[in-house]
Amino acid sequence: MKLNQNTIEGKRDGPHVLITAGVHGDEFEPMVAVERLSHSLRADELSGRVTLVPVVNETAFQLGRRTGKDDLDLARVCPGKTDGSATEQAANALSMLIQQADYFVDLHTGGVCMSVWPMTGYMLHSDPDVLSMQRRMAVAFNLPTVWGTYAGMDGRSLSVARDAKVPAIYTEYLGSVPFHEEGAEALVEGCLNVMGLLELIDRPPPEQAVRWICEDGQPGAGYMQVCHPSPHAGVFQPELQLGDQVNAGEPLGTVTDLVTHERSIIPAELSGKVLTLRSVARVEQGTGLGVIVDFEPFSGLPS
């Protein structure tokens, strides 16, 4: 399988940057952002090469949901298979592109079921040079929060980049059902900021917008879908908003089964800021309801 991609070759030498969206089929702002970059980047203003893939998981996009007909999460099956299902083949094609790149940017939102406080993330790579560049790319992208997480999780686009020692970041910007125009524009601007950092384009650094940072290398850190699992099915009613500060034990929200009338208060598992919240009220037992991260005020890159 070959992904639908657009490669723009610059008139001058420089690095090869891969920018992708649509790993999940219900994350629309990143897809629009990459499509806009395809129309706005000019070869005569570019040093190096940019490969743009607006929709990695086309079968999931056609269904308008996170996964395709095979119900596989593309962000869990990388590096995929050449002879596998549609999702596995797309994962394999994406992995090959990542391995051929010098730098990688993967754009996401929380999809229709989750909303995420705008953030840029990366794996805490064991190679100090790769880690240093990922930190610089994440800060250059210029979203309010930066999150470095456990590097041991496999199956993801970033784990492919990790193994190939390709500096890589991913972004999350809101989600839920409505289209967020500000999200699409922020993702376009962020990609241009990273391209400026890497000297593909002539672009001065913007005014610093990063306010919060956390690096957490504990196993599982960064796996957002499993945090605060619902104890039973029902309707989730959050009591907090994205970015709110909460103390451990305080209520994140409640889940109420409107048939059995069972009601559970969901306590915060730790103190920190609310990074994600479930945005579809109906939940099943085990559905992740939100993520809390112990961010610190950003005062510069870690040494």
N, C-alpha and C positions, 0 to 999 in steps of 0.2 A: 504493500500500500504506500502511496505517496500522498502526503498532506497537501491541501490547497495552500500554497505559500507564495509570497512575493519577496524576491531578493533584489535589493537595490545596491548596485555596485557603485561605489564612489569613484571620483576622478583621481583621488590620491590614495596612497597606501595607508593602511590602518587596520585595526582589529575587526573581527567578525562578531557581531552581536546578534543573538537570537532573542526575539520577543514573541511570546505566545499568549493566547487567550483561549477560552472555550474548552479547557480540559474537562470542565463540567458544563453540561448543555444548558443550564439555567442561570448562567452568570453573564449577563448581557452587556453591562457597561464596559468590561474589558474587551469584548469582541468589537464593539463600536469604536473603542479607543484605538485598537490595532488597525482597524479599517481606515480610520482617519489618518493615522500615521502613514499608511500605504499611499494615500493621496497627497500628503503634504511634504514628505521627504523628497529632496531633490538630489540627484546624483552629483550635480556640479557643486553642491555645498557639503558633500560628504567625503570624509577620509575613512576608508575601510569599506565594510560591507554590513548591511542589516538584512536579516531574514525575518519576515513577519508572517505569523500564522494566526489569523483571526479566530478560526474555529478548529481546534485540534480534534474534538470529539463530535463529528458531524452527525452521527446517528442520534446522540443524546440531544443535540441542538434541535434536530428535526422533531423530536418528541417533546421538546421544551422542558426537560427534566434533567436531573443531575447525571443519570446514567442512561445508556442506550438499551436496546431490546434485550441484551444479554444480562442486564442488571449488574454488570461489573463496573466498579469505580476505577476509572482510568488512573487516578492518583493513588491506586493501591496495587496496580498490576505491572508497573514499569519494571524492567525494560520490555515487557510484552513478548509477543511471539509473531513470527512472520506467517505462520499457518494457523493462528488461533482465531478467536471470534473477532468481530469488528472492533471492539474496544481493545483487545490485545494487539491487534494489528496496528491500530492507531498509536498505542503506547510504544510499540516497537519503532514506528516511523518517527515519533517524537524523540525517542531515545537516541536514534541515529543522528538527528539534527543537533541535539544537545552535545553529543560527543564530537561533532565537527565544529562547534563554536568556540570562541575565546571567552565569551561572557554570555550569561543567560538571565533573562527577566521573564518571570511567569506571573501573569496578571489574573487575579481572582476577585470574587465577592463571596458573600455568604450564601448566594443562591436565593431561591424563593423561600427557603425554610429558616434561614439564619441571617442575622445582621451583625456586621463586624465593625467595630471602631476603626477608622482608617489607619492602616498600619503597613509596615514593610518588615519582612522577616527573612531569616537565613538560618542554615544549620551551622552549629558550632564546629566547624571543620577542624580536623586534627593538624592540618598543614597551616602554619601561622601566616604564610603569605596569602593563601587562599582566603583564610578567615579575615585578614586585614582588608583585603580588597572587597569582600562581601560587606563588611561593616561600612566601608566608604561608599559603596553603591547604595546601601540601604539608607544612609543618612542623606546622600545626594538626592535620592528619590523625593524626599522632603514631605512625607506624610507625618502626622502628629506623633505616632508611636513607632518604636523599633523594637523587635523581639527576636533575639537569638535563641535557638532551641536545640534540643537533643539531636545529635547527628546520627543516631543509630537506627532510625526508622527507615525501612526499605519500601520499595514499591512506588515511590514518588518520583516526580520529575527531578526534584532537588537531590534525591539519592543517586540518580543517574549522574547528575552533575558532580556530586560529591566524589563518586568513584572515578570519574574522569578528570578530577581536579580542575573543573571549570567553575570559576567564581559565579555564584548564582544567588539571586534573591527572588522572593515572591511577594506579592502585595494582596491585601484584602481591603475592599472599600464598600462598606454597608452591605446591601443585599435586600431581601424581601421582595414583594411583588412589584411595586412601582419602579419605573426606570428613573435613575438618579443622574440627571445631566451633569451635575457638579462632579459626580464620581467619574464619569467618562472623561471630562476635561482634566481632572486631577491626575488621572492615569496617563493621559497624553503628555501633560506637562512633566510628570515624573520620569517618563521614558526619555524625554528630551533632556532632562537634567542629568540623567545617567549617561546619555550619549555625550553630553558636554564634559562630564567628568572624565570619560574615556577618550576624549579628544576626537570623536567622530565628527562632531559639529562644533562650530564656534559659538559657545553659549556661556555667558558668565553665570556663576552660581547664584541662585535666587536668595532672597532673604530667608534665613533659617526658620523653618516651621516645625522642626522636631522638638517636642516638649518632654517626651517620656521614653525611657529605655529600660529593657530588662534582658539579661542573658541568663538562661536557665538550662543547664545541661543535665538535669535529672531525667532518667528514662521516662518516655512518654510525653515530656514537655513539647508542646506544639501540636498534639493530637486533639483537635478542638471538639470533635464530634462525640467524645466519650465523657466529657466533663459534666458533673452534676446530673447524672442519669435520673430520669423520672421514676419514682417508685411504683407507679401504676399508670394506666391510661387515664386520660381526662383532658381538661382544658387548663393550659398553663397561663397564669396571669402574673407577669413580672411586676415587681415592686420597685425596680431600679431602671435606669437608662444607661446606654453606652457611655463609658467614661466616668460613671459615678464611683466614688470611693465607698467601700463596704468593709466591715470588720468580720472576721471569722465568726460564724454562728448567727450572724444577722440574716434576715430573710432575703433570699434572691427573688422569691415569688412563691406562688402556691399552685398546686395541681389539684383540680377537683373533678371527680367522676360524677357527672350530672345524672347518671342512672342509679348508681349505688350510693351516692352522696358521700363517698369517701373523700376526705380532704387532707392534703399533706402540705405542710410548710417546708420549703426547700431551703435549708440553711447554707450560707456561703461556706465553702470548704476551707478557705483561707482569706486573709486580709489582702486587699489590693483594689485595683480598678476593674470595672466590668469591661471586658474586651469583646465578648460576643453574647448575644441573646437569641433564643429561639423566637422566630417571627411568625410562625404558624401556630395558632393557639392549640389545635388538636394535637395531642402527643400520645405515643404508646409507651408502655413500660420499657425503660431503658433509653428512651430518647434523651440525647444531650440537651440540656436547657440553657447552658451558658458557661462562659469561661471567665475566670478572674485571674489577673496577673499582677504580681507585686512589682509594678513599675517604679523606677526612681526618676527624679527630674534629670533631664538630659543636660549635661554640662560639657560634653565633648566625647569623642570616641574613646572606648576603652583602650588601654595600652597593651 
